[in-house]
Amino acid sequence: MIKIVNSESDANSITHSGTMHADEVFATAFLEDYLGDRKVYRTNEINFSKVKDNTLIYDIGRGKFDHHQLDALKRENGITYCSFGLLWREFGKDYLMKKDFSNIDELWNYIDKDFIEGIDADDNGVFPKIEAIYKVKTISNIIKLFNPSYDSCETESDQFIKAVDVAKKIFLEEVLYANGKVLANSIVNNLLDEMDSNSKYLILDKFLPYEETILNRSDKNNLLFVAFPSNRDGYAIKTLPHSLEDKTARLSFPKEWAGLSNERLENVSGISGLTFCHKERFIVSCKDYNTVVIVLDKLCN
């Protein structure tokens, strides 16, 4: 539970007041899940003589878990650690061990790179280059929505508690997501190591996250498709993109299949059991495994 207190002497966590950001909000959410109830004092000026032992001070005070000093710690890629990243660097592995996760080092690193580094970067003014024709909101933008809006009766304290509650839910889902990716990465890598080096497709016996693992393997640039059992019954076959940055398909499904389904698709393709092709030609559905093999053999040979 998060409680906002009115002085340093009542707090076990101290951060800055005023406009809230994803950095200290997620830092607080992480500390609550790691250490339990947080009594948070939000201020812009700390009276250090009133601070109790073991009180964590972050994103303010220019101490171990702040990043506003000139000699703030930087990552290898040049991005300065913010309070969330600094706390994760200090306590993240112990947190994961207490949660009984395995592969601690790999999981810690995945969460750091997949989630925390981006929040640190945004808080330091290192923004992603976005070329979409619509407005894109990052997780940092979403947390800023919790700041009291113009001409409202919202208080900073109430909104901070709301933001931390949402951030905690997101963070816990990120941890579970990352753990799944780390476990799947090991399985997929083993499958890739065992498969024929000339094969242009991979068929999984159950769905698991695969794309990132494959795209990080330069020796598997020849792979074009991945098939797996669908949660809508039957099987799905998906195209693989060129890279993590270039999402265009290495090979799309045929133009004449686009947007068709069932009998019309079977007639056009000449493949019985082919039930659906997305209009953008990046995924098809098949009734069974045998249909999958026929489709892949036709496209890859």
Buried (B, 14 or more C-beta within 10 A) or exposed (E): EBBBBEEBEBBBBBBBBEEBBBBBBBBBBBBBBBBEEBBBBBBEEBEEEEBEEEBBBBBBBEBEBBBEEEEBEEBEEEBBBBBBBBBBBEBBBEBBEEBEBEBBEBBBBBBBEBBBBBBBBBBBEBEEEEEEEEEEEBBBEBBBEBBBEEEEEEEBBEBBBBBBBBBBEBBBEBBEBBBEBBBBBEBBBEBBEEBEEEBBBBBBEEBBBBEBBBBEEEEBEEBBBBBBBBEEEBBBBBBBBEEEEEEEBBEBBBEEBBEBBEEEBBEBBEBEBBBBBBEEBBBBBBBEBEBBBBBBEEBBE
